[in-house]
Amino acid sequence: MVSIDEVARHAGVSTATVSRALSGRGHVSERARERVRSAADSLGYVVSSRASSLASGRTQNVGVIVPFLDRWFFSTVLSGATSALMRAGYDATLYNITADAAVRREVFSTFLRRQRVDAVIAVAIELDEHETSQLRGLGLPVIGIGGPTPGLRTLSLDQTALARLATEHLIGLGHRDIAHIGAAAEFEADFRVPSRRRSGFEQALAEAGITPDPAFFEPADFTVDGGYRAAGRLLGGAGPRPSAIFAASDEMAIGALLAARDLGIRVPQDLSIIGIDGHELGEFFRLTTVDQFPIAQGERAASAILAQLEGASDATAVADLPYELIVRSTTAPV
C-alpha cells in the first residue's frame, strides 16, 4: 500500500500538510492542497481509517439498525441513508435486528458499545425503555426513523394520516364500496403500522358516513403475492364486489392489480386501486399511491446525523416526514 510519506515526497510537502489537506482539518493553501490531491490520486493513496480515527477520535462510521433486509421499504431507506453517508466520506455498519431476541440484546449490549461507530440510525424499530437507555448511554448522536421514541430524536411519519389521505381520494371519486387489504396480526411489530393504516381507512369512511363492511377487509403480508391472493378473495367470490381497493402497501396494491387483470376486471373502469409507499414499480404499473419517499427518509436521517456530528444544535426532538398523494391511472370516478 502507498504510504503518506510517499505522497508527501511526490507532492513536495510535509506529511503533516498531506494529513491536513486530505482530512480537511487545519489550514493548507489551495495550491498545496491541489498538489497533495494530485499526488494521492496518481499514487492511488487512500487515507487509513485507523490512522484517521487515532488522529481525529472519529471512526468515520455510522451504525444503522434495521429490522429486515429482505423487504423493499427497509432496503430502500437503507439505500438512501448509506448513499448520503458515503457522499460525506462515512462508512456504514449494518446491524440487522432479527426475530432472535438474544441477537437483538447483543446488538445493544455489546456491538454498539465497541466504539466502532460515531453515531447510530435506527430504521423503523420500536425501541423499549431499556434499549433507548442503552443508546443514550453511548453518548453518540442517535436518530430514529418511524414512530416517535421518547428520549430520542425521531423522524416520524403519521401512518394514520397516510391511510386517511388514500381513502379520502377514493371517497372523493364517489366510491363507497371500498375494500381494504391490510395485514395479519403477526405483521404488527414495530409502531403497529398495519393497524394504524386500517384505523386511518376506517376514520375516513366514518367521516364520510360510510359503515365499513367486514367482508371488505382482507389480511395479507405486505407482498405482491399476498396482495394478489387477498384481492382474489375480495373479487372472485359470489358476494358483493367492491368498486375500489385501498391496499396498505404498494406491493399489495400491485398484487391486487394483477389479480384484477387475471379475473377480467378492468382497472380503473371497473375497479380503482390505491396503495401506500412510493415503490419504484408504481410508475411502471401507473399506480395511484401515497408516496412516503423512503429514499429521502434515509437521506434525511443521514443528513441529520452528519449535522449533529458537525456540532449543529439539536432543537427538534420529533420532526414530521413528508408524504404526497400521487394520482396515476389506477383510480377513477365511479
C-alpha positions as CSV (number, residue, x, y, z in Angstrom):
1,M,0.0,0.0,0.0
2,V,1.1,3.6,-0.7
3,S,2.2,5.4,2.4
4,I,1.6,9.0,3.4
5,D,5.4,9.6,3.2
6,E,5.3,8.7,-0.5
7,V,2.5,11.1,-1.1
8,A,4.4,13.8,0.8
9,R,7.6,13.2,-1.3
10,H,5.6,13.2,-4.5
11,A,3.9,16.4,-3.7
12,G,6.9,18.1,-2.2
13,V,5.3,18.8,1.1
14,S,5.4,17.5,4.7
15,T,3.4,14.6,5.9
16,A,1.5,17.0,8.2
17,T,0.5,19.0,5.2
18,V,-0.8,15.8,3.5
19,S,-2.8,14.9,6.6
20,R,-4.4,18.4,6.8
21,A,-5.1,18.6,3.1
22,L,-6.8,15.2,2.9
23,S,-8.7,15.4,6.2
24,G,-9.9,19.0,5.6
25,R,-8.8,19.9,9.2
26,G,-6.3,22.7,9.6
27,H,-5.1,25.4,7.2
28,V,-3.5,24.4,3.9
29,S,-3.0,26.7,0.9
30,E,-5.2,25.9,-2.1
31,R,-2.0,25.3,-4.2
32,A,-0.6,22.8,-1.7
33,R,-4.0,21.1,-1.3
34,E,-4.2,20.5,-5.1
35,R,-0.6,19.2,-5.2
36,V,-1.5,16.7,-2.4
37,R,-4.7,15.6,-4.0
38,S,-3.0,15.2,-7.4
39,A,-0.2,13.1,-5.8
40,A,-2.6,11.0,-3.8
41,D,-4.7,10.3,-6.9
42,S,-1.8,9.4,-9.1
43,L,-0.3,7.1,-6.5
44,G,-3.7,5.5,-5.5
45,Y,-3.3,6.6,-1.9
46,V,-6.3,6.1,0.4
47,V,-6.3,7.6,3.9
48,S,-6.1,4.8,6.6
49,S,-9.3,4.7,8.6
50,R,-7.3,3.6,11.6
51,A,-4.8,6.4,11.4
52,S,-7.6,8.9,10.8
53,S,-9.5,7.6,13.8
54,L,-6.5,7.9,16.0
55,A,-5.9,11.5,14.8
56,S,-9.5,12.7,15.0
57,G,-11.2,10.5,17.6
58,R,-13.7,9.6,14.9
59,T,-14.3,6.3,13.2
60,Q,-16.0,7.9,10.1
61,N,-18.5,5.1,10.5
62,V,-22.3,5.2,11.3
63,G,-24.2,2.3,12.7
64,V,-27.5,1.6,11.0
65,I,-30.0,-0.7,12.7
66,V,-32.8,-2.3,10.6
67,P,-35.4,-4.9,11.4
68,F,-35.4,-6.6,7.9
69,L,-33.1,-6.7,4.9
70,D,-35.4,-8.6,2.6
71,R,-38.2,-6.2,2.4
72,W,-38.4,-3.4,-0.1
73,F,-39.2,-0.5,2.2
74,F,-36.3,-1.1,4.7
75,S,-33.7,-1.8,1.9
76,T,-34.8,1.4,0.2
77,V,-34.5,3.6,3.3
78,L,-31.1,1.9,3.9
79,S,-30.0,2.8,0.4
80,G,-30.8,6.4,0.9
81,A,-29.0,6.6,4.2
82,T,-25.9,4.8,3.1
83,S,-25.6,6.8,-0.1
84,A,-25.8,10.1,1.8
85,L,-23.2,8.8,4.3
86,M,-20.8,7.7,1.6
87,R,-21.0,11.0,-0.2
88,A,-19.9,12.6,3.1
89,G,-17.0,10.2,3.5
90,Y,-18.6,7.9,6.1
91,D,-18.8,4.2,6.1
92,A,-21.9,2.4,7.5
93,T,-22.0,-0.7,9.7
94,L,-25.3,-2.6,9.4
95,Y,-27.0,-4.2,12.4
96,N,-29.8,-6.5,11.3
97,I,-32.2,-7.0,14.2
98,T,-33.7,-10.4,13.7
99,A,-36.6,-12.2,15.3
100,D,-34.0,-13.8,17.7
101,A,-34.3,-11.8,21.0
102,A,-30.8,-12.9,22.0
103,V,-29.3,-11.3,18.9
104,R,-31.2,-8.1,19.4
105,R,-30.0,-7.9,23.0
106,E,-26.4,-8.5,21.9
107,V,-26.6,-5.6,19.4
108,F,-27.5,-3.1,22.1
109,S,-25.4,-4.5,24.9
110,T,-22.2,-5.4,23.0
111,F,-21.9,-4.5,19.3
112,L,-22.8,-0.8,19.6
113,R,-20.6,-0.4,22.7
114,R,-17.4,-1.4,21.0
115,Q,-16.8,2.2,20.0
116,R,-16.6,1.4,16.3
117,V,-19.3,4.0,15.2
118,D,-19.7,7.7,15.6
119,A,-23.5,7.7,15.5
120,V,-26.5,5.5,15.2
121,I,-29.6,5.5,12.9
122,A,-32.5,3.2,13.8
123,V,-34.8,2.4,10.9
124,A,-38.4,1.7,11.8
125,I,-37.6,-0.1,15.1
126,E,-39.7,0.5,18.1
127,L,-37.3,0.5,21.0
128,D,-38.2,-0.4,24.5
129,E,-37.1,1.8,27.5
130,H,-34.0,-0.3,28.2
131,E,-32.8,-0.2,24.6
132,T,-33.4,3.6,24.5
133,S,-31.4,4.0,27.7
134,Q,-28.6,1.9,26.2
135,L,-28.4,4.0,23.1
136,R,-28.5,7.3,25.1
137,G,-25.7,5.8,27.2
138,L,-23.4,5.6,24.2
139,G,-23.0,9.4,24.3
140,L,-23.3,9.4,20.5
141,P,-25.8,11.2,18.1
142,V,-28.8,8.8,17.6
143,I,-31.8,9.3,15.3
144,G,-34.7,7.1,14.7
145,I,-37.0,6.8,11.6
146,G,-40.6,5.8,12.1
147,G,-42.8,6.4,15.1
148,P,-41.8,8.7,18.0
149,T,-39.4,7.2,20.5
150,P,-39.4,9.0,23.9
151,G,-35.9,10.2,24.7
152,L,-34.5,10.0,21.2
153,R,-34.6,12.4,18.2
154,T,-37.0,10.8,15.7
155,L,-38.1,11.4,12.1
156,S,-41.8,10.4,12.4
157,L,-44.5,9.6,9.9
158,D,-48.2,9.7,10.7
159,Q,-49.3,6.3,9.3
160,T,-53.0,7.1,10.1
161,A,-52.8,10.3,8.1
162,L,-51.4,8.4,5.1
163,A,-54.2,6.0,5.1
164,R,-56.8,8.7,5.5
165,L,-55.4,10.5,2.5
166,A,-55.5,7.4,0.4
167,T,-59.1,6.6,1.4
168,E,-60.3,10.2,1.1
169,H,-59.0,10.1,-2.5
170,L,-61.3,7.1,-3.3
171,I,-64.3,8.7,-1.5
172,G,-63.7,11.9,-3.4
173,L,-64.1,9.9,-6.6
174,G,-67.5,8.8,-5.5
175,H,-66.6,5.3,-4.2
176,R,-68.5,3.9,-1.2
177,D,-67.9,0.2,-1.5
178,I,-64.3,0.3,-0.6
179,A,-62.3,-2.7,0.4
180,H,-59.0,-2.7,2.4
181,I,-56.1,-5.1,2.1
182,G,-54.3,-4.8,5.3
183,A,-52.1,-7.2,7.3
184,A,-52.5,-10.0,9.7
185,A,-51.6,-9.6,13.4
186,E,-48.1,-11.1,13.1
187,F,-47.1,-8.1,11.0
188,E,-48.0,-5.6,13.6
189,A,-44.5,-5.5,15.2
190,D,-42.9,-2.0,15.3
191,F,-45.1,1.0,15.6
192,R,-48.2,-1.0,14.6
193,V,-48.2,0.2,11.0
194,P,-50.9,-2.1,9.7
195,S,-53.4,-1.3,12.4
196,R,-52.7,2.5,12.1
197,R,-53.3,2.3,8.4
198,R,-56.5,0.4,8.9
199,S,-57.6,3.0,11.5
200,G,-57.0,5.8,9.1
201,F,-59.1,3.9,6.5
202,E,-61.9,3.5,8.9
203,Q,-61.8,7.1,10.1
204,A,-62.1,8.4,6.6
205,L,-65.1,6.1,5.9
206,A,-66.8,7.2,9.2
207,E,-66.3,10.9,8.4
208,A,-68.0,10.3,5.0
209,G,-70.9,8.4,6.7
210,I,-69.8,5.1,5.3
211,T,-70.1,2.0,7.5
212,P,-67.1,-0.3,7.0
213,D,-68.1,-3.8,5.7
214,P,-66.2,-6.6,7.5
215,A,-66.4,-8.6,4.3
216,F,-64.4,-5.9,2.6
217,F,-61.3,-6.4,4.7
218,E,-58.6,-9.0,3.8
219,P,-55.4,-9.5,5.7
220,A,-52.1,-10.1,3.7
221,D,-48.4,-9.9,4.3
222,F,-47.1,-6.7,2.5
223,T,-46.0,-8.7,-0.5
224,V,-47.2,-8.8,-4.2
225,D,-48.2,-12.4,-3.8
226,G,-50.1,-11.6,-0.6
227,G,-52.0,-8.8,-2.3
228,Y,-52.8,-11.0,-5.2
229,R,-54.3,-13.7,-3.1
230,A,-56.2,-11.2,-0.9
231,A,-57.7,-9.4,-3.9
232,G,-58.6,-12.7,-5.4
233,R,-60.8,-13.4,-2.3
234,L,-62.3,-10.0,-2.5
235,L,-63.1,-10.0,-6.2
236,G,-63.6,-13.7,-7.1
237,G,-66.3,-14.6,-4.6
238,A,-70.0,-14.8,-5.0
239,G,-70.8,-11.9,-2.7
240,P,-70.8,-8.1,-3.4
241,R,-67.7,-6.8,-5.1
242,P,-66.0,-3.5,-4.1
243,S,-65.7,-0.7,-6.5
244,A,-62.3,0.3,-5.0
245,I,-59.5,-1.2,-3.0
246,F,-57.1,0.6,-0.7
247,A,-54.0,-1.6,-0.1
248,A,-51.8,-0.8,2.9
249,S,-48.7,-1.1,0.7
250,D,-47.8,-0.6,-3.0
251,E,-46.6,-4.2,-3.3
252,M,-50.0,-5.5,-2.2
253,A,-51.7,-2.9,-4.5
254,I,-49.7,-4.3,-7.4
255,G,-50.8,-7.8,-6.4
256,A,-54.4,-6.6,-6.5
257,L,-53.8,-5.1,-10.0
258,L,-52.6,-8.4,-11.2
259,A,-55.4,-10.3,-9.6
260,A,-58.0,-8.0,-11.2
261,R,-56.3,-8.5,-14.6
262,D,-56.5,-12.3,-14.3
263,L,-60.2,-12.1,-13.3
264,G,-61.0,-9.9,-16.3
265,I,-61.8,-6.8,-14.2
266,R,-60.7,-3.6,-15.8
267,V,-58.7,-1.0,-13.8
268,P,-59.8,1.7,-13.3
269,Q,-63.0,1.3,-15.3
270,D,-64.5,-1.4,-13.1
271,L,-62.2,-1.1,-10.1
272,S,-60.0,1.6,-8.6
273,I,-56.8,0.6,-6.7
274,I,-54.6,2.8,-4.5
275,G,-51.5,1.9,-2.4
276,I,-49.1,3.5,0.0
277,D,-45.3,3.7,-0.2
278,G,-43.9,5.2,-3.4
279,H,-42.5,1.9,-4.7
280,E,-40.4,2.3,-7.9
281,L,-42.6,-0.1,-9.7
282,G,-45.6,2.2,-9.1
283,E,-44.7,4.3,-12.1
284,F,-44.4,1.2,-14.3
285,F,-47.9,0.0,-13.2
286,R,-49.2,3.6,-13.3
287,L,-50.3,3.0,-9.7
288,T,-52.0,5.8,-7.7
289,T,-50.3,5.9,-4.3
290,V,-49.4,7.9,-1.2
291,D,-45.7,8.4,-1.6
292,Q,-43.7,8.4,1.7
293,F,-40.4,9.0,-0.1
294,P,-38.4,6.2,1.6
295,I,-35.1,7.1,-0.1
296,A,-35.4,10.6,1.1
297,Q,-36.2,9.3,4.6
298,G,-32.8,7.6,4.7
299,E,-31.1,10.7,3.2
300,R,-32.7,13.0,5.7
301,A,-31.7,10.8,8.6
302,A,-28.1,10.7,7.4
303,S,-28.1,14.5,6.9
304,A,-29.4,15.0,10.5
305,I,-26.8,12.7,11.9
306,L,-24.0,14.3,9.9
307,A,-25.2,17.8,11.1
308,Q,-25.1,16.6,14.7
309,L,-21.6,15.2,14.2
310,E,-20.5,18.6,13.0
311,G,-21.9,20.2,16.1
312,A,-25.2,21.5,14.9
313,S,-27.8,22.1,17.6
314,D,-30.5,19.5,18.1
315,A,-33.5,21.6,18.9
316,T,-36.3,19.4,17.5
317,A,-37.0,16.1,19.2
318,V,-39.5,14.9,16.6
319,A,-39.7,16.0,13.0
320,D,-42.6,15.0,10.7
321,L,-41.6,13.3,7.4
322,P,-43.4,14.4,4.3
323,Y,-45.8,12.4,2.1
324,E,-47.8,13.1,-1.0
325,L,-50.8,11.7,-3.0
326,I,-49.6,10.7,-6.4
327,V,-52.5,10.2,-8.8
328,R,-51.9,8.0,-11.7
329,S,-54.2,5.8,-13.8
330,T,-55.4,3.1,-11.4
331,T,-58.1,5.3,-9.8
332,A,-61.1,6.9,-11.5
333,P,-64.6,8.2,-10.6
334,V,-67.3,5.6,-10.1
